[in-house]
Amino acid sequence: MPKIVALGEPMVQFNALSNGPLRHVNLFEKHVAGSEANFCAHAVRTGSECALIARVGKDEFGATIMEWLRGVGVDIRHIKVDRDAPTAVYFVQRNFPVPYRTEMFYYRKGSAGSRLNPEDVDHSLITTADLIHSSGITLAISLSAREAVFKAFEKAKSTSFDTNVRLKLWSAEEARETILKLMPDIGLLITDREDSKVLFGVSEFPEVVKRVSEYPVRVLLFKEGPKGATVFREGEVVRVPGYSVPVEDVLGAGDAMAGTFVSLYIQGFEIKEALSYAVAAASLKVTVRGDQTATPDLEEIKKFLLEYKPGE
């Protein structure tokens, strides 16, 4: 079974049960979230081992995260419980001020997760793993977390990285400078049109391929939202269109796609099959609230694919 290690901040999400501005919302659902935690959950469900290097606070939200991830099957032995900082939370505002769009309000400054640092990176864990994963969010939350990612990627056998540019966390200029500095150590890059525009100044897939090809990146996974996704590897282009499903909450769909694809790719699945499963996992995710409440295994993905055709 392939062994993956991810570095990032798990958080507790409060997802509004009604639409509109949060000042008028009274009821919320509590979920475990965070890009790398979501990634790990999907990787585990599709047949890979996944350990998360992270920090949570010694509080009820930290306990929520630890218990949930343990139950999902994520290896939590490398998550440190920090007594001096709280677990991060964020709130989801739905369909306001733009219909069919969510907005996140983070409460993570000074959080336990942001205190991730190079000393948290276990050398033996990193060097024996088949793949190390992280994202632009982890690079953005603190300088110490950024240093931890660079240290891990420098020592890794292979890596995957989701650009996940969040301009609420840092500027476009800092995001571009930092991620491009990491690019020589990225083997599998996951990005989309918006992030590509920030990082490379282009957003169309052929132009992004040209820019990415200037680096040692071997595989490019290009997320296209409801339109599906495209993979470029060694001159080969594989595209899988999206599915028309009832959308409840789009948060976490990219993580579902990334975790599923990377897990299956390192297991040796053909690109077309791995991408088909990944797009299906992302499609299932958007049908529910909560980043990890519809995390399918392979049998469930196969059942979805038997019933649904792209575009339906």
N, C-alpha and C positions, 0 to 999 in steps of 0.2 A: 504494500500500500504506500503510495507516494506520501512524503512528509513535507508539509508546507509550514512556514512560520510567517506570521504577519505582525507588523508593528503599527499600533495606532491607538486611538482613544475610544473606548466604549463609553456610551452615554445612555442616559434614560430620556426617552422621548415622551412628551405629553401631547397627544394628538387630539385636536378639537373634534368633538362629536357633532358640532354644528358649523355651518358656514358663517363667514363674516368676520369682523374685527375681533381680536381676542378680548377686548374690553367688554364685549357682550356675550362671550362664551363662558358658560358655567360648568360644563362637563367635559372631561378629557379622559382618553384611554392612556394607560401607561404601557410603554413598550421598551424593550432593549434595542439599542441602535448603535450607530457608529460604523463608518465605512468598512474598516478592517474586520470588525466583529461580524458584520453582515457577510462579508466575503468568506470568512472562516465557516460560518454556518452553512453556506451553500457548498463550499468545498467538502465539508464533512458529509453532508447529505448525499453527495454524488461520488463518494468512495475514496476520498483522500483523508489523511490525518492532517489536522491543522492546530498549531499552537499559537496563542496570541501573547505577544510581549506588550504589556500595558501597565497602567496604574489606575486604581480606583480608590476612592476615599473609604475610610472606615466609618461607613454610615449605611443607612438602610438602602439607599440607591446603589451603593457599591455591592451590598449583599444581593440585591435584586439581579445585578449583572452577573455576579459570580454563579449564583444558583441557576440562572437561566442558561448561561453558556455551558455550564457543566452538564445540564440536562440535554442540551442540543448535541453534546459530544465533542465540543471544542476543548482542547487541552488548556486548562487555566493555571497550570502550575507555575507559569512565568508571568502571571499577573500579580503585581505587588499591591498590597493594601497599605495605603499611605495615611498615617494618622494625622498628618499636618495640613491636609488640603481636602476639599470636598469633591465628590463625584459630580461631573458636569451633567447638566440637564439642558433640554431645549424644548420649545413649544412650537407647534405647527398650526399656522393660520391657514384656513382652507377657503379657496374660491373668493378671496378678497385681497386687494382691490381689483384683481384680474380674475374673471371666472376661469375655472378649470386649471388654476395654478395655485401652488402652495407657497407659503413663505415661512422661513424658519427664524426663530428668535432664540439665539444662543445665550446660555449663562455658563460660560466655561473659562473665563479669565481667571487665572490662578488655580485652576482645577488640578486634581491629582493627576489626571491624564496628561496635562500639559507639562508635568514634572518628569515625564519620561526622559531618560538621559542615557548616554553611552554606557554607563556602568550597569544598566539594566539589560544590556545585550550580552547574552551568554555565548561565549566564543564556540564552545563545543556544539551547542544547539544550532547556531548559525552555519557552521562549517559542515555539519552532517545532514542538514536539511536538503531536500531536493530542490526547493525553490523558496525564495524570500519575497514577500509581498508588502507593499505599502502604498501610500497615496499622497497627493499634494496637500491633503488636509493635515496629515501628520507633520509635513514639512512646515506648515503655516502656524501651528498652534504654539510653538516656542522654539527658541534656538537650541535648547538641549534636546528636544525631540528630533529636530532636524539633524543634529549631530549623530543621534542614535541611528537614524535611517542611513546616513552616509556610511557610518561604520559597518552596519550590517550588510549593505549592498556591496561594499568594497571586499568583504570576505566571502560572499555568497557564491555557490556553484552556479546558480541561475536566479534570475529575478523577474518579477512582474511589477508593473507600476501603473496605477490609475491616476491620471493627471488631476481630476477632481478639484479644479480651481474654484475656490470659494472667496469671492472678492469682499465678503464681510470679514474675512480673517486676515487678508493681506492685500497689498496693491497688485495690480497687473504687472507692474515693473519688477517687483520683488519675486512674484511667482515665476515670471519668465526667466529671470536671472538664475534663480535657485534650481528650478527643474531642469533647465538646459545644462547646468553644471553637473547634475546627476545623470544625464542622458548616456554618457559613455559606459555606465554601469547597469543600464536597463536592457534586458533581453527581450521582454514582451511588454509592449506599451499599449495601454488602454486609454483612449481619448475620444473626443467628440468634436463637433463643428465649433462650438463656442470656445472650448479650451484651446483648440488648435489655432483659432484666431488670435488668442492672447499669446500663445507660445511661439507660433511660427509666422504669424501675420497672414495666414491663409486658412480657409475653412473647407474648400472642396477636396474630396477624397484624393484625386490624382495629385494635387499640389501638396497635400499633407504627406503622401507617400514619398514624394521627391525630397521633402525636407527631412523626414524621419530617416530616409536612406543615407543621409550624411553621417549618421551615427551607427554604432554597432547593433542597433535594434534588429532582431531577427524576425519578430512577429508583431504586426500592428492589428489591434482590434479596435475598429472604428464604430462607436455606438451611434445609432441614428434614431433613437427614440421609437415612436410607434412604427417607423418605417423598417425597423429591424437592425441589422448590423452587417459590416463587411470586414473581412480579414485579408490582410496582405502578408504573404510569406514567400520569400525567395522568388519573386516574380509572379507568383500565383495569387489570383484574386478570387475570393469566395464570398458570395453575398447570400444572406438569408433574409427574406422580407419579414415584416412583423405581422401580428395577428390583431384582428379587431375584437377586442374583449371589453366587457364593462369595466370602466376605470373608476376605482374608489380612491386610490392614493398612489401617486407615481414615485414617492420617496423610496429609495432602496432598490429600484429596478436595475440601475446600472451596476450596483454591487452584486445583485443576483446573477446578472449576465456575466460579470467578471469572475466571480467565484466558481460558477458552473463551468465556464469555458476553460479557465486555467486548470481546474481540477481534472477535467477530462483530457485536456491537451497533454498534460504531463503523464497521464495514464496511457497515452498512446492512441487515443481515438483519432480517427481521420478528422481533418479540419471541418469538413462539411457537417459531419455528424455532431462534433463538439459544439459548433456554432448553432446548429439547429436546436440542440438541447438548451443552449444558453439563452437563445431568444425566447424559447418556450418558458423557461424559468422566469425570465423578466416579465413576460406577459402574465403569468400566474400571479406574480408579486403585486402588480398594479390593481388586482381585483379586490384587495383587502387593505385595511389600515394596519400599520405596523410593519417595520422593515423585515421582520423574521417570522411573521405569522402565516406565511404561505411559502415555506421553504421546501420544495418538492425533492423527492428522491428520484432515481432513474426510472423506476416503474411508474411513478405518477407522471413524470414527463412524457414517457412513452404513451400512456393513456391519453394525455392531452393531445399529442401529435396524431394519434389515431382518429380523434374526433374533430380536430380543427385543421383547417388548411390555411396557409398564409393569405392574409387579406380578408378572411372570413370573420 
